[in-house]
Amino acid sequence: MAKLVLFNKPFDVLSQFTDTKNPTPRATLSDYIKIKGVYPAGRLDRDSEGLMLLTDDGRLQAQYSNPRFATEKTYLAQVEGAPTDADLDPLRRGVTLNDGPTRPAKARLIDPPSIWERDPPVRYRKSIPDQWIELTIAEGRNRQVRRMTAAIGFPTLRLIRWSIGPYTVADLDVGEYEVKEAMLTPKAASAPKPRRPEGQRPRHNRGQ
């Protein structure tokens, strides 16, 4: 079986193992994950938090990062403003972004989740309320969730990827990881085997 690492990425950490392009070193996966030979299955933006999957198997990496496998990913988004359930209807139908329309998403209002504190804390404007949204998509465009909430008039203040397929960060503290054994889905198992792992910056699933 393939090795699968579930990592709860903190805010302000790069979703790669090295940072050679910045004169001031920034936090990377190597500051937290001490396992050799695993590669991220998709990215998560520096200013986003939550679940990242890493694996030593190229086909398993594609299963969770390539949009053609349509793996569902659930995000918890704290947005600025007070959207109603009706305000989320465009997300459920699909909204048009500057790179084209999105697929219909699952979206609902939720109570503030019981999660870790962000470091540093989110900056709020006292005169403007905020609301949490649970959003499930099966795409991976660059900063897609943030652009989707902005498109309906509610900018994202904090973004947490809560789950990818059957895996979740529910039992992981921020900065912690867990190693599991995982199997390919039939569709991924029948796909051609990649010549090599896609590396630390896969082309698919740009993250949020």
Backbone as a chain_set.jsonl record, in Angstrom:
{"seq": "MAKLVLFNKPFDVLSQFTDTKNPTPRATLSDYIKIKGVYPAGRLDRDSEGLMLLTDDGRLQAQYSNPRFATEKTYLAQVEGAPTDADLDPLRRGVTLNDGPTRPAKARLIDPPSIWERDPPVRYRKSIPDQWIELTIAEGRNRQVRRMTAAIGFPTLRLIRWSIGPYTVADLDVGEYEVKEAMLTPKAASAPKPRRPEGQRPRHNRGQ", "coords": {"N": [[0.837, -1.209, 0.0], [0.295, 2.341, -0.476], [1.972, 5.095, 1.084], [0.427, 7.564, 3.012], [0.279, 10.827, 4.1], [-1.305, 12.832, 6.416], [-1.605, 16.169, 7.025], [-1.944, 18.956, 9.11], [-1.839, 21.96, 8.1], [-0.366, 24.929, 9.28], [-1.274, 28.458, 9.333], [0.547, 30.712, 7.25], [2.562, 29.036, 6.357], [4.484, 27.582, 3.819], [3.423, 25.398, 1.199], [5.388, 23.532, 0.404], [8.648, 21.946, 0.377], [11.012, 23.377, 0.366], [12.37, 26.724, 0.261], [13.635, 28.628, -1.837], [13.528, 30.969, -3.246], [13.201, 33.257, -1.805], [14.832, 35.83, -0.034], [14.672, 35.975, 2.718], [14.263, 33.313, 4.742], [11.281, 31.355, 4.789], [8.682, 29.646, 6.62], [8.329, 26.197, 5.901], [7.148, 22.979, 4.666], [9.139, 21.262, 5.509], [9.812, 22.09, 8.025], [8.057, 20.863, 9.644], [7.36, 18.243, 8.808], [8.98, 15.245, 8.956], [9.6, 13.181, 7.157], [10.951, 11.256, 4.637], [10.811, 11.24, 1.044], [8.121, 11.764, 0.404], [5.5, 13.573, -1.247], [3.63, 16.587, -1.862], [0.151, 16.243, -2.488], [-1.305, 18.214, -4.238], [-1.72, 21.728, -3.545], [-1.763, 24.182, -0.874], [-2.545, 27.406, -0.143], [-0.272, 29.847, 1.224], [-1.539, 31.575, 3.045], [-3.683, 30.13, 3.864], [-5.178, 27.484, 5.834], [-5.128, 24.151, 7.293], [-6.006, 20.872, 5.967], [-3.529, 19.045, 4.293], [-2.485, 16.619, 1.955], [0.074, 14.238, 1.591], [2.166, 12.026, -0.248], [3.925, 8.992, -1.164], [3.443, 7.871, -3.549], [2.919, 8.129, -6.962], [0.53, 7.779, -8.475], [-1.4, 7.874, -6.489], [-0.992, 10.45, -5.623], [-1.866, 11.844, -7.902], [-4.541, 11.069, -7.825], [-5.624, 12.62, -5.792], [-4.975, 15.178, -6.532], [-5.385, 15.754, -9.232], [-7.796, 17.288, -11.221], [-9.475, 15.68, -12.816], [-10.229, 13.467, -11.422], [-12.058, 14.393, -9.686], [-12.182, 14.716, -6.835], [-13.794, 15.444, -3.844], [-13.464, 18.364, -1.867], [-13.654, 19.911, 1.212], [-14.185, 23.045, 2.647], [-13.867, 25.392, 5.32], [-14.95, 28.547, 5.594], [-14.466, 31.705, 6.843], [-16.229, 34.535, 6.465], [-16.456, 37.999, 5.552], [-19.123, 40.0, 6.534], [-22.694, 39.338, 6.506], [-24.01, 36.907, 5.191], [-27.029, 35.465, 3.86], [-28.868, 32.341, 3.619], [-29.936, 32.32, 1.071], [-28.139, 33.947, -0.251], [-26.115, 32.235, -0.852], [-26.905, 30.75, -2.993], [-25.922, 31.33, -5.674], [-23.389, 30.106, -5.537], [-24.089, 27.465, -5.34], [-25.179, 27.034, -7.803], [-23.099, 27.622, -9.457], [-20.626, 29.963, -10.086], [-19.402, 32.651, -12.127], [-16.068, 33.191, -12.706], [-12.977, 35.008, -13.311], [-11.587, 33.192, -14.826], [-13.47, 31.599, -15.954], [-16.644, 29.764, -15.575], [-17.508, 28.188, -12.457], [-17.923, 24.811, -11.252], [-21.043, 23.605, -9.906], [-21.308, 24.022, -6.392], [-21.396, 22.637, -3.075], [-22.896, 24.352, -0.479], [-23.287, 25.902, 2.665], [-24.511, 27.742, 5.5], [-22.832, 27.868, 8.626], [-22.388, 27.412, 12.195], [-19.861, 29.107, 14.196], [-16.95, 27.175, 14.075], [-15.447, 24.757, 16.331], [-12.321, 25.174, 16.634], [-8.724, 25.48, 16.282], [-6.88, 28.401, 17.39], [-5.921, 31.026, 15.235], [-2.622, 32.041, 14.327], [-0.953, 34.749, 13.229], [-3.887, 36.345, 14.757], [-7.028, 36.793, 12.997], [-7.74, 39.884, 11.417], [-10.255, 41.967, 12.312], [-13.054, 44.085, 11.397], [-14.728, 46.112, 13.491], [-17.224, 47.187, 13.005], [-18.389, 45.577, 11.128], [-20.074, 42.559, 10.603], [-19.32, 38.99, 10.801], [-19.335, 35.712, 9.262], [-19.481, 32.128, 9.189], [-18.975, 29.765, 6.599], [-19.584, 26.619, 5.121], [-18.097, 24.993, 2.491], [-18.075, 22.918, -0.286], [-16.186, 21.662, -2.886], [-15.19, 20.298, -6.095], [-13.029, 20.957, -7.557], [-9.907, 22.65, -8.32], [-8.842, 25.278, -8.642], [-6.646, 28.163, -8.719], [-6.733, 29.822, -5.69], [-9.476, 29.503, -5.439], [-11.781, 29.235, -3.692], [-11.691, 31.59, -2.186], [-12.055, 33.451, -4.241], [-14.578, 32.735, -5.071], [-16.275, 33.336, -2.849], [-15.834, 36.06, -2.738], [-16.964, 36.787, -5.146], [-19.672, 36.687, -4.661], [-19.948, 38.744, -2.968], [-18.882, 38.57, -0.384], [-16.077, 38.725, 1.135], [-13.412, 36.462, 1.953], [-12.138, 35.985, 5.171], [-10.766, 34.125, 6.72], [-9.521, 30.913, 5.946], [-9.985, 27.476, 5.916], [-9.026, 24.284, 5.014], [-10.92, 21.572, 5.446], [-11.433, 18.903, 4.819], [-10.443, 16.267, 2.546], [-11.698, 14.234, 0.213], [-12.183, 11.214, 1.936], [-10.69, 11.98, 4.091], [-9.761, 13.962, 6.95], [-9.057, 16.839, 9.068], [-10.022, 16.667, 11.594], [-9.089, 15.306, 13.867], [-6.555, 16.231, 14.228], [-4.168, 18.355, 15.641], [-3.162, 21.747, 14.981], [-0.347, 21.965, 12.889], [0.383, 19.337, 13.269], [0.912, 15.922, 12.073], [-0.212, 12.848, 10.564], [0.394, 9.484, 9.731], [-0.793, 7.262, 7.311], [-1.882, 4.208, 5.673], [-2.869, 3.885, 2.334], [-5.21, 3.178, -0.286], [-5.58, 3.049, -3.861], [-8.296, 4.437, -5.738], [-10.527, 2.605, -7.933], [-10.584, 3.941, -10.431], [-8.266, 5.536, -10.374], [-6.375, 3.545, -10.066], [-6.464, 2.263, -12.507], [-5.437, 4.109, -14.196], [-2.71, 5.319, -16.254], [0.55, 4.764, -14.98], [2.346, 7.369, -13.471], [5.412, 8.728, -14.737], [7.189, 9.727, -12.904], [7.015, 11.016, -9.525], [4.947, 13.913, -9.144], [6.154, 15.929, -7.772], [6.988, 18.739, -5.585], [5.5, 20.842, -6.385], [2.904, 20.421, -7.807], [1.188, 20.475, -10.971], [-1.528, 20.346, -10.99], [-4.525, 21.16, -9.169], [-4.321, 23.816, -7.648], [-4.789, 24.728, -5.12], [-5.931, 26.763, -2.276]], "CA": [[0.0, 0.0, 0.0], [1.013, 3.606, -0.513], [2.03, 5.886, 2.312], [-0.318, 8.815, 2.918], [0.497, 11.683, 5.264], [-2.298, 13.876, 6.645], [-0.924, 17.261, 7.72], [-2.754, 20.14, 9.39], [-0.913, 23.065, 7.811], [-0.67, 26.215, 9.927], [-1.223, 29.709, 8.574], [1.859, 31.3, 6.958], [3.531, 27.995, 6.025], [4.445, 27.245, 2.4], [3.087, 23.996, 0.959], [6.527, 22.926, -0.283], [9.678, 21.591, 1.353], [12.122, 24.332, 0.342], [12.03, 28.098, -0.132], [14.9, 29.151, -2.342], [13.327, 32.2, -4.001], [13.025, 34.395, -0.905], [16.071, 36.058, 0.732], [14.387, 35.678, 4.117], [13.607, 31.992, 4.752], [9.932, 31.259, 5.321], [8.35, 28.3, 7.102], [7.948, 25.248, 4.862], [6.763, 21.664, 5.164], [10.282, 20.606, 6.159], [9.856, 22.485, 9.436], [7.058, 20.084, 10.378], [7.264, 16.842, 8.37], [10.31, 14.646, 8.938], [9.477, 11.932, 6.417], [11.585, 11.365, 3.322], [10.201, 10.593, -0.101], [6.706, 12.054, 0.192], [5.285, 14.789, -2.026], [2.263, 17.093, -1.697], [-0.897, 15.963, -3.47], [-2.004, 19.496, -4.294], [-1.172, 22.805, -2.721], [-2.631, 24.986, -0.029], [-1.86, 28.695, -0.118], [0.416, 30.232, 2.456], [-2.447, 32.231, 3.989], [-4.767, 29.209, 4.2], [-4.821, 26.496, 6.852], [-5.88, 22.915, 7.239], [-5.53, 19.579, 5.507], [-2.735, 18.722, 3.121], [-2.121, 15.215, 1.812], [1.357, 13.968, 0.958], [2.268, 10.596, -0.501], [5.104, 8.509, -1.884], [2.93, 7.17, -4.725], [2.536, 9.099, -7.978], [-0.876, 7.65, -8.849], [-2.205, 8.367, -5.362], [-0.857, 11.908, -5.687], [-2.777, 12.308, -8.959], [-5.918, 10.815, -7.398], [-6.106, 13.7, -4.938], [-4.615, 16.507, -7.036], [-5.809, 15.972, -10.602], [-9.246, 17.563, -11.254], [-10.277, 14.689, -13.541], [-10.747, 12.492, -10.469], [-13.18, 15.088, -9.022], [-12.214, 14.459, -5.395], [-14.419, 16.554, -3.124], [-12.697, 19.014, -0.815], [-14.539, 20.765, 2.002], [-13.519, 24.186, 3.266], [-14.585, 26.259, 6.246], [-14.557, 29.91, 5.247], [-15.009, 32.8, 7.637], [-16.357, 35.627, 5.506], [-16.845, 39.318, 6.054], [-20.505, 40.278, 6.206], [-23.707, 38.447, 7.071], [-24.798, 36.309, 4.106], [-28.168, 34.593, 4.157], [-28.804, 31.101, 2.847], [-30.209, 32.657, -0.328], [-26.926, 34.522, -0.83], [-25.224, 31.154, -1.267], [-27.453, 30.07, -4.163], [-25.029, 31.373, -6.842], [-22.325, 29.124, -5.38], [-24.679, 26.149, -5.606], [-25.412, 26.943, -9.249], [-21.849, 27.878, -10.147], [-20.403, 31.385, -10.344], [-18.426, 32.903, -13.182], [-14.859, 33.885, -12.291], [-12.266, 35.533, -14.48], [-11.102, 32.076, -15.631], [-14.601, 30.799, -16.386], [-17.61, 29.371, -14.551], [-17.183, 27.074, -11.578], [-18.935, 23.775, -11.127], [-21.889, 23.808, -8.729], [-20.693, 23.646, -5.124], [-22.254, 22.489, -1.907], [-22.627, 25.501, 0.374], [-24.266, 26.14, 3.728], [-24.086, 28.532, 6.646], [-22.568, 27.053, 9.81], [-21.963, 28.115, 13.398], [-18.402, 29.138, 14.325], [-16.468, 25.839, 14.443], [-14.52, 24.622, 17.458], [-11.03, 24.922, 16.0], [-7.557, 26.147, 16.845], [-6.719, 29.837, 17.161], [-4.936, 31.334, 14.203], [-1.488, 32.877, 14.735], [-1.631, 35.764, 14.042], [-5.35, 36.338, 14.645], [-7.661, 37.51, 11.887], [-8.043, 41.288, 11.718], [-11.68, 42.234, 12.1], [-13.565, 45.456, 11.488], [-15.754, 46.017, 14.525], [-18.528, 47.626, 12.504], [-18.882, 44.641, 10.113], [-20.192, 41.199, 11.153], [-18.706, 37.915, 10.019], [-20.119, 34.482, 9.226], [-18.773, 30.954, 8.685], [-19.603, 29.012, 5.521], [-18.975, 25.351, 4.713], [-18.147, 24.962, 1.033], [-17.465, 21.711, -0.837], [-15.967, 21.756, -4.322], [-14.423, 19.19, -6.676], [-12.077, 21.59, -8.464], [-8.732, 23.106, -7.595], [-8.242, 26.463, -9.265], [-5.88, 29.017, -7.831], [-7.478, 30.659, -4.751], [-10.842, 29.417, -5.942], [-12.801, 29.504, -2.676], [-11.648, 33.034, -1.894], [-12.649, 34.174, -5.363], [-16.01, 32.438, -5.107], [-16.997, 34.119, -1.838], [-15.759, 37.47, -3.14], [-17.866, 36.988, -6.286], [-21.038, 36.911, -4.169], [-19.949, 39.935, -2.124], [-18.477, 38.297, 0.997], [-14.661, 38.335, 1.097], [-12.965, 35.495, 2.956], [-11.186, 36.443, 6.179], [-9.972, 32.974, 7.157], [-9.9, 29.756, 5.145], [-9.466, 26.207, 6.433], [-9.452, 23.095, 4.289], [-11.296, 20.65, 6.503], [-11.349, 17.51, 4.39], [-10.192, 15.895, 1.157], [-12.248, 12.896, 0.132], [-12.574, 10.679, 3.236], [-9.721, 12.368, 5.119], [-10.096, 15.223, 7.604], [-8.157, 17.285, 10.14], [-10.801, 16.718, 12.833], [-8.338, 14.769, 15.008], [-5.173, 16.713, 14.161], [-3.889, 19.713, 16.067], [-2.455, 22.508, 13.963], [1.071, 21.646, 12.831], [0.606, 17.903, 13.455], [0.617, 15.059, 10.943], [-0.504, 11.44, 10.835], [0.739, 8.635, 8.593], [-1.729, 6.18, 7.068], [-1.75, 3.467, 4.432], [-4.025, 4.222, 1.499], [-5.367, 2.44, -1.536], [-6.085, 3.801, -4.992], [-9.636, 4.138, -6.235], [-10.424, 1.85, -9.194], [-10.281, 4.832, -11.556], [-6.862, 5.919, -10.303], [-5.559, 2.347, -10.237], [-6.437, 1.907, -13.922], [-4.776, 5.178, -14.945], [-1.285, 5.05, -16.493], [1.411, 5.13, -13.863], [3.212, 8.502, -13.807], [6.829, 8.386, -14.877], [7.825, 10.098, -11.645], [6.1, 11.85, -8.742], [4.793, 15.264, -9.688], [7.029, 16.849, -7.054], [6.456, 19.57, -4.537], [4.65, 21.883, -6.942], [2.137, 19.786, -8.873], [0.475, 21.389, -11.861], [-2.958, 20.254, -10.743], [-5.03, 21.544, -7.855], [-3.478, 24.902, -7.19], [-5.019, 25.029, -3.711], [-6.785, 27.905, -1.954]], "C": [[0.868, 1.255, 0.0], [0.975, 4.29, 0.853], [1.305, 7.208, 2.079], [-0.141, 9.58, 4.216], [-0.593, 12.742, 5.303], [-1.645, 14.947, 7.506], [-1.877, 18.428, 7.897], [-1.847, 21.363, 9.277], [-1.309, 24.339, 8.542], [-0.7, 27.361, 8.911], [0.233, 30.125, 8.396], [2.947, 30.255, 6.736], [3.371, 27.658, 4.544], [4.167, 25.758, 2.23], [4.132, 23.332, 0.064], [7.636, 22.737, 0.752], [10.848, 22.564, 1.39], [11.611, 25.699, -0.088], [13.312, 28.788, -0.567], [14.77, 30.505, -3.015], [13.206, 33.432, -3.118], [14.294, 34.591, -0.09], [15.896, 35.808, 2.225], [13.647, 34.352, 4.175], [12.232, 32.039, 5.416], [9.667, 29.821, 5.758], [7.87, 27.433, 5.952], [7.54, 23.926, 5.504], [7.904, 20.979, 5.907], [10.435, 21.003, 7.616], [8.927, 21.628, 10.286], [7.107, 18.588, 10.061], [8.66, 16.264, 8.185], [10.272, 13.258, 8.28], [10.073, 12.139, 5.029], [10.72, 10.705, 2.248], [8.713, 10.787, -0.283], [6.573, 13.423, -0.473], [3.85, 15.26, -1.857], [1.346, 16.669, -2.836], [-1.781, 17.196, -3.545], [-1.406, 20.488, -3.319], [-2.24, 23.404, -1.822], [-1.895, 26.304, 0.175], [-1.287, 29.013, 1.248], [-0.538, 30.813, 3.492], [-3.689, 31.389, 4.289], [-4.25, 28.144, 5.161], [-5.526, 25.179, 6.545], [-5.198, 21.783, 6.505], [-4.715, 19.655, 4.22], [-2.483, 17.222, 3.134], [-0.777, 15.124, 1.103], [1.483, 12.459, 0.801], [3.569, 10.269, -1.216], [4.723, 7.806, -3.18], [2.401, 8.172, -5.745], [1.072, 9.019, -8.377], [-1.793, 8.12, -7.731], [-2.148, 9.895, -5.31], [-1.81, 12.482, -6.729], [-4.233, 12.144, -8.54], [-6.478, 11.976, -6.591], [-5.78, 15.09, -5.464], [-5.119, 16.795, -8.438], [-7.325, 16.169, -10.657], [-10.071, 16.492, -11.949], [-10.81, 13.605, -12.623], [-11.853, 13.08, -9.592], [-13.304, 14.733, -7.539], [-12.803, 15.67, -4.675], [-13.516, 17.053, -1.994], [-13.62, 19.992, -0.098], [-13.723, 21.812, 2.739], [-14.459, 24.864, 4.259], [-14.059, 27.665, 6.01], [-15.257, 30.898, 6.164], [-15.031, 34.028, 6.737], [-16.786, 36.915, 6.199], [-18.266, 39.616, 5.601], [-21.422, 39.237, 6.818], [-24.561, 37.853, 5.956], [-25.977, 35.501, 4.643], [-27.999, 33.304, 3.351], [-29.041, 31.385, 1.369], [-28.989, 33.258, -1.015], [-25.978, 33.456, -1.359], [-25.701, 30.435, -2.524], [-26.547, 30.173, -5.393], [-23.881, 30.369, -6.746], [-22.837, 27.723, -5.711], [-24.951, 25.944, -7.1], [-24.104, 26.981, -10.026], [-21.727, 29.349, -10.467], [-19.341, 31.538, -11.426], [-17.281, 33.738, -12.624], [-14.109, 34.352, -13.523], [-11.641, 34.436, -15.34], [-12.231, 31.111, -15.987], [-15.516, 30.4, -15.249], [-17.115, 28.194, -13.719], [-18.261, 26.001, -11.687], [-19.825, 24.101, -9.923], [-21.21, 23.261, -7.475], [-21.773, 23.349, -4.089], [-21.901, 23.613, -0.942], [-23.713, 25.646, 1.431], [-23.649, 27.016, 4.798], [-23.865, 27.606, 7.829], [-22.25, 27.958, 10.997], [-20.44, 28.165, 13.444], [-17.875, 27.78, 14.798], [-15.537, 25.883, 15.652], [-13.165, 24.199, 16.904], [-9.941, 25.693, 16.717], [-7.571, 27.642, 16.56], [-5.674, 30.058, 16.075], [-3.853, 32.237, 14.766], [-0.814, 33.42, 13.474], [-3.144, 35.719, 13.839], [-5.825, 37.103, 13.412], [-7.939, 38.95, 12.33], [-9.5, 41.565, 11.345], [-11.941, 43.736, 12.061], [-14.79, 45.412, 12.396], [-17.149, 46.344, 14.01], [-19.146, 46.642, 11.51], [-18.937, 43.24, 10.71], [-19.418, 40.2, 10.306], [-19.528, 36.647, 10.18], [-19.255, 33.347, 8.685], [-19.636, 30.24, 7.646], [-18.855, 27.698, 5.338], [-19.183, 25.202, 3.213], [-17.415, 23.727, 0.532], [-17.395, 21.834, -2.349], [-15.187, 20.528, -4.788], [-13.49, 19.723, -7.751], [-10.861, 22.02, -7.652], [-8.063, 24.289, -8.258], [-7.517, 27.304, -8.223], [-6.804, 29.926, -7.016], [-8.98, 30.653, -5.061], [-11.889, 29.774, -4.9], [-12.838, 30.992, -2.34], [-12.308, 33.841, -3.009], [-14.151, 33.927, -5.449], [-16.777, 33.259, -4.074], [-16.951, 35.61, -2.174], [-16.747, 37.764, -4.263], [-19.304, 37.195, -5.837], [-21.082, 38.021, -3.115], [-19.52, 39.734, -0.684], [-17.031, 37.799, 1.013], [-14.299, 37.384, 2.243], [-11.915, 36.116, 3.875], [-10.231, 35.332, 6.606], [-10.466, 31.748, 6.39], [-9.191, 28.505, 5.651], [-9.958, 25.077, 5.533], [-9.669, 21.987, 5.318], [-11.142, 19.192, 6.077], [-11.035, 17.407, 2.909], [-10.662, 14.458, 1.017], [-12.651, 12.403, 1.516], [-11.696, 11.165, 4.392], [-10.014, 13.769, 5.653], [-9.052, 15.573, 8.653], [-8.847, 17.287, 11.5], [-10.002, 16.273, 14.049], [-6.88, 15.213, 15.021], [-5.074, 18.132, 14.696], [-3.123, 20.433, 14.965], [-0.957, 22.215, 14.052], [1.385, 20.174, 13.003], [0.331, 17.136, 12.163], [0.426, 13.622, 11.414], [-0.208, 10.649, 9.575], [-0.249, 7.477, 8.51], [-1.281, 5.381, 5.849], [-3.015, 3.696, 3.618], [-4.024, 3.396, 0.231], [-5.898, 3.367, -2.626], [-7.551, 3.466, -5.24], [-9.494, 3.341, -7.521], [-10.047, 2.723, -10.384], [-8.816, 5.219, -11.558], [-5.953, 4.719, -10.544], [-5.43, 1.961, -11.707], [-5.757, 2.965, -14.785], [-3.31, 4.809, -15.182], [-0.44, 5.543, -15.318], [2.301, 6.298, -14.256], [4.669, 8.067, -13.877], [7.601, 8.697, -13.603], [6.816, 10.893, -10.851], [6.075, 13.268, -9.279], [5.604, 16.305, -8.928], [6.29, 17.73, -6.087], [5.549, 20.667, -5.06], [3.856, 21.308, -8.099], [1.383, 20.808, -9.704], [-1.008, 21.433, -11.568], [-3.277, 20.764, -9.346], [-4.165, 22.604, -7.2], [-3.722, 25.27, -5.735], [-5.893, 26.256, -3.524], [-6.014, 28.926, -1.14]], "O": [[2.025, 1.228, 0.422], [0.064, 4.079, 1.654], [1.536, 7.887, 1.079], [-0.38, 9.049, 5.301], [-0.786, 13.471, 4.33], [-1.178, 14.655, 8.607], [-2.542, 18.844, 6.948], [-1.177, 21.748, 10.235], [-2.452, 24.785, 8.441], [-0.215, 27.234, 7.787], [1.057, 29.914, 9.286], [4.129, 30.55, 6.907], [2.252, 27.47, 4.067], [4.627, 24.945, 3.032], [3.796, 22.656, -0.909], [7.578, 23.288, 1.851], [11.605, 22.572, 2.361], [10.559, 25.817, -0.717], [13.985, 29.444, 0.228], [15.78, 31.136, -3.33], [13.118, 34.547, -3.633], [14.798, 33.632, 0.494], [16.855, 35.469, 2.918], [12.512, 34.264, 3.705], [12.044, 32.671, 6.455], [10.347, 28.894, 5.317], [7.087, 27.886, 5.117], [7.581, 23.774, 6.725], [7.666, 20.203, 6.832], [11.124, 20.315, 8.37], [9.001, 21.664, 11.514], [6.916, 17.76, 10.952], [9.431, 16.741, 7.353], [10.843, 12.296, 8.794], [9.728, 13.095, 4.335], [9.998, 9.744, 2.512], [8.089, 10.052, -1.049], [7.41, 14.307, -0.29], [2.943, 14.439, -1.722], [1.723, 16.731, -4.006], [-2.875, 17.22, -2.982], [-0.682, 20.123, -2.392], [-3.437, 23.168, -1.986], [-0.747, 26.314, 0.618], [-1.75, 28.52, 2.277], [-0.371, 30.574, 4.688], [-4.639, 31.88, 4.898], [-3.044, 27.93, 5.284], [-6.389, 25.099, 5.671], [-3.971, 21.73, 6.424], [-5.134, 20.233, 3.218], [-2.291, 16.625, 4.193], [-0.522, 15.843, 0.137], [0.968, 11.7, 1.623], [4.223, 11.139, -1.792], [5.577, 7.211, -3.838], [1.528, 8.978, -5.424], [0.429, 10.045, -8.597], [-2.846, 8.701, -7.993], [-3.141, 10.549, -4.991], [-2.481, 13.484, -6.479], [-5.07, 12.987, -8.862], [-7.666, 12.287, -6.686], [-6.252, 16.083, -4.911], [-5.269, 17.959, -8.808], [-8.069, 15.308, -10.189], [-11.272, 16.399, -11.696], [-11.744, 12.891, -12.989], [-12.508, 12.354, -8.845], [-14.404, 14.48, -7.048], [-12.351, 16.796, -4.881], [-12.897, 16.271, -1.273], [-14.289, 20.804, -0.736], [-12.71, 21.508, 3.368], [-15.674, 24.903, 4.066], [-12.874, 27.939, 6.201], [-16.485, 30.923, 6.251], [-13.984, 34.504, 6.298], [-17.388, 36.908, 7.273], [-18.58, 39.498, 4.417], [-20.977, 38.36, 7.559], [-25.714, 38.248, 5.788], [-25.92, 34.934, 5.735], [-27.105, 33.194, 2.512], [-28.418, 30.763, 0.508], [-28.817, 33.101, -2.223], [-25.136, 33.735, -2.212], [-24.98, 29.598, -3.067], [-26.408, 29.182, -6.11], [-23.444, 29.836, -7.766], [-22.119, 26.904, -6.284], [-24.95, 24.815, -7.592], [-24.012, 26.436, -11.126], [-22.635, 29.928, -11.062], [-18.493, 30.666, -11.613], [-17.489, 34.847, -12.133], [-14.549, 34.121, -14.65], [-11.21, 34.705, -16.462], [-11.982, 29.944, -16.288], [-15.211, 30.659, -14.085], [-16.4, 27.321, -14.211], [-19.369, 26.26, -12.156], [-19.391, 24.807, -9.013], [-20.617, 22.183, -7.493], [-22.92, 23.77, -4.231], [-20.728, 23.807, -0.622], [-24.903, 25.529, 1.137], [-22.432, 27.036, 4.984], [-24.625, 26.657, 8.02], [-21.889, 29.122, 10.824], [-19.784, 27.349, 12.797], [-18.32, 27.284, 15.834], [-14.925, 26.909, 15.951], [-12.898, 23.011, 16.728], [-10.207, 26.46, 17.642], [-8.199, 28.093, 15.603], [-4.666, 29.354, 16.015], [-4.134, 33.104, 15.593], [-0.181, 32.668, 12.733], [-3.629, 35.13, 12.873], [-5.111, 37.944, 12.866], [-8.324, 39.196, 13.473], [-9.902, 41.407, 10.192], [-11.18, 44.539, 12.601], [-15.774, 44.74, 12.087], [-18.142, 45.83, 14.525], [-20.286, 46.827, 11.086], [-17.944, 42.775, 11.269], [-18.924, 40.531, 9.228], [-20.319, 36.521, 11.115], [-18.4, 33.568, 7.827], [-20.853, 30.127, 7.793], [-17.625, 27.67, 5.393], [-20.311, 25.276, 2.724], [-16.257, 23.509, 0.887], [-18.402, 22.078, -3.013], [-14.6, 19.81, -3.98], [-13.196, 19.038, -8.73], [-10.794, 21.785, -6.446], [-6.842, 24.304, -8.419], [-7.742, 27.175, -7.02], [-7.567, 30.707, -7.583], [-9.653, 31.678, -4.954], [-12.803, 30.545, -5.193], [-13.915, 31.578, -2.226], [-13.033, 34.8, -2.745], [-14.907, 34.809, -5.855], [-17.825, 33.822, -4.392], [-17.913, 36.337, -1.924], [-17.305, 38.859, -4.331], [-20.085, 37.817, -6.556], [-22.1, 38.224, -2.454], [-19.751, 40.601, 0.159], [-16.785, 36.597, 0.916], [-14.82, 37.498, 3.353], [-10.933, 36.697, 3.413], [-9.042, 35.568, 6.826], [-11.669, 31.563, 6.205], [-7.969, 28.476, 5.794], [-11.16, 24.927, 5.315], [-8.731, 21.528, 5.97], [-10.764, 18.344, 6.885], [-11.313, 18.315, 2.126], [-10.093, 13.557, 1.633], [-13.389, 13.096, 2.216], [-11.933, 10.803, 5.544], [-10.455, 14.649, 4.914], [-8.265, 14.725, 9.074], [-8.317, 17.847, 12.459], [-10.204, 16.795, 15.146], [-6.06, 14.64, 15.739], [-5.81, 19.016, 14.257], [-2.505, 19.794, 14.113], [-0.374, 22.215, 15.136], [2.547, 19.784, 12.894], [-0.377, 17.615, 11.277], [0.844, 13.24, 12.507], [-0.524, 11.094, 8.472], [-0.511, 6.798, 9.502], [-0.416, 5.817, 5.089], [-4.116, 3.698, 4.169], [-2.977, 2.973, -0.258], [-6.581, 4.35, -2.34], [-7.992, 2.346, -4.982], [-8.438, 3.391, -8.152], [-9.28, 2.299, -11.249], [-8.179, 5.235, -12.612], [-4.89, 4.851, -11.151], [-4.414, 1.399, -12.116], [-5.527, 2.742, -15.973], [-2.729, 4.063, -14.394], [-0.695, 6.603, -14.748], [2.961, 6.228, -15.292], [5.098, 7.157, -13.168], [8.561, 8.003, -13.268], [5.851, 11.402, -11.421], [7.073, 13.76, -9.807], [5.733, 17.441, -9.383], [5.114, 17.509, -5.797], [4.894, 21.356, -4.277], [4.098, 21.664, -9.252], [0.991, 21.866, -9.211], [-1.676, 22.426, -11.854], [-2.419, 20.796, -8.464], [-3.374, 22.311, -6.304], [-2.953, 26.04, -5.16], [-6.517, 26.74, -4.468], [-6.564, 29.963, -0.77]]}, "num_chains": 1, "name": "protein.A"}
